[in-house]
Amino acid sequence: MNGMKISHLIFLAFIFILLLFSITTYINSKQAEKVKANAEYVSQSSTIVKQSNRFQRNILTMVSGLRGYLLTGDGYFIQAYNASVSENEGILKELGQLIHGDSVQQTEFEEIRKLEEGLVSRFGNTINEAKAENNQNNKTNRILSPAVRKILAEETENQTDEQLQQHLRKFINYEYEKREIRKNTLAKLVSKTNNISLGLTLFSIIVGFIVAITLAHSISKRVLKMVAMAESIGQGNYEIRLNDKSRDEVGLLALSLNHMAKVLSETFNILKRKNEELDQYAHIVSHDLKSPLRGIGNVISWIEEDHGHELTPKVVEYLEIIKGRLSRAESLIRSTLLYAKVDRELHVKESVNIKEMINEITESLAPKTGIRLNINKDLPVLYTERIPLYQVLSNLISNAVKHHNKDKGEVKIYHREFPDYYEFFIDDDGPGIAKNYLNKIFMIFQTLQPSNSYESTGVGLAIVKKILDKRDEQINITSTTC
């Protein structure tokens, strides 16, 4: 198929199969014509046999009519005789038309015609003689005269009608033999045609099946290679290529996929280079921003060390505010770098005990008096990425503890198991979140605390959302605060 399009190949296969079916249809139509011709022949043959039998019966009627008249002198027998003679004329005319073209039957027919003409002529003369004899005798006298007895004896001894009957039997038997030959010939022809039709039909089916299997196998094999290529690209391998040099539709699709992979590879390399440059820029900016902040912190420390006894309480208060601002600025820079680098690295999956991970997180939290952690004992063991999951749970648990505003409170950590996924819950009885802030807390630098509070940078929940979004996971928040 390297030099031909798949659509063209399918079209040619379809034309070939259609041609085979057309040949089959043509042969069947010719056979139908022969069957029709044979049916017409059978009908004609039946007419020949029927008319021949009528002719034969009419001859017998003529003989019987003649003898009846000779014996009785009754004119009724003459009427029957004349009717048979008249009908035989029409039968001979019809038979002459029906057997036209058959030399054997034509010969027999001519002999039958001559014998019939001779018989009619002789019978006519006999009747005339009998009439004359009867006219001389008394019409009421039913006793045969010697002259009539002589005529009757001569007719009885005459063998013309028997010869005619023999020729008629030959004529009819020949028709039966010819019909049987045609019947056997037609049966053989029908059987041969059926075999040819069946053979062509099976051949068409086999050819269609082979073409379908060949196309399906070829296309399926090549499409599966494309699927494997797409999966490989989805896993980050942009250097993969298909070695498909055919110029059909699938080959053009393979060429397009190769071009797409090449463009993706070039784009990914450019993006990777830009990300590396961005990382370098972030580190440089971080270093350049932290340096003056550390310098300001150092100056404040020197002032407190060298002139602490000279400072008024108001100046000391201002210096503490400056130190808080410096600490918040450093936290913002550190959190921003963390947000920029989060999920930039590939993490392998491993078996993670969620119970142990949460214990590790809670041990690293700054202790807060009055807050009790209620951790479910039946937390599952998951096969997942450890570090991103640790970042998510750590930020959520630390937020729940850090922003709790009551002397005594509780943070509950539990889960629900579904057929296809797990759902984790971190509930606390803290201050809650106003509804107008529910859609904002996952945005970077959005906090519910005053800007002078250095404990919150507004980056933690943004990191959580970023990690989960990349993995098509969801996080929802509900609050009882109005």
Sequence and secondary structure as in RCSB ss.txt:
>XXXX:A:sequence
MNGMKISHLIFLAFIFILLLFSITTYINSKQAEKVKANAEYVSQSSTIVKQSNRFQRNILTMVSGLRGYLLTGDG
YFIQAYNASVSENEGILKELGQLIHGDSVQQTEFEEIRKLEEGLVSRFGNTINEAKAENNQNNKTNRILSPAVRK
ILAEETENQTDEQLQQHLRKFINYEYEKREIRKNTLAKLVSKTNNISLGLTLFSIIVGFIVAITLAHSISKRVLK
MVAMAESIGQGNYEIRLNDKSRDEVGLLALSLNHMAKVLSETFNILKRKNEELDQYAHIVSHDLKSPLRGIGNVI
SWIEEDHGHELTPKVVEYLEIIKGRLSRAESLIRSTLLYAKVDRELHVKESVNIKEMINEITESLAPKTGIRLNI
NKDLPVLYTERIPLYQVLSNLISNAVKHHNKDKGEVKIYHREFPDYYEFFIDDDGPGIAKNYLNKIFMIFQTLQP
SNSYESTGVGLAIVKKILDKRDEQINITSTTC
>XXXX:A:secstr
 TTS HHHHHHHHHHHHHHHHHHHHHHHHHHHHHHHHHHHHHHHHHHHHHHHHHHHHHHHHHHHHHHHHHHH  H
HHHHHHHHHHHHHHHHHHHHHHHTTT HHHHHHHHHHHHHHHHHHHHHHHHHHHHHHHHHHS TT  S  HHHHH
HHHHHHH  HHHHHHHHHHHHHHHHHHHHHHHHHHHHHHHHHHHHHHHHHHHHHHHHHHHHHHHHHHHHHHHHHH
HHHHHHHHHTT TT        SHHHHHHHHHHHHHHHHHHHHHHHHHHHHHHHHHHHHHHHHHHHHHHHHHHHH
HHHHHHHGGG  HHHHHHHHHHHHHHHHHHHHHHHHHHHHHTT S   EEEEEHHHHHHHHHHHS   TTEEEEE
 TT  EEEEEHHHHHHHHHHHHHHHHHT  SSSEEEEEEEEE SS EEEEEEE SS   GGGTTTTTSTT  SS 
TT TT  S HHHHHHHHHHHTT          
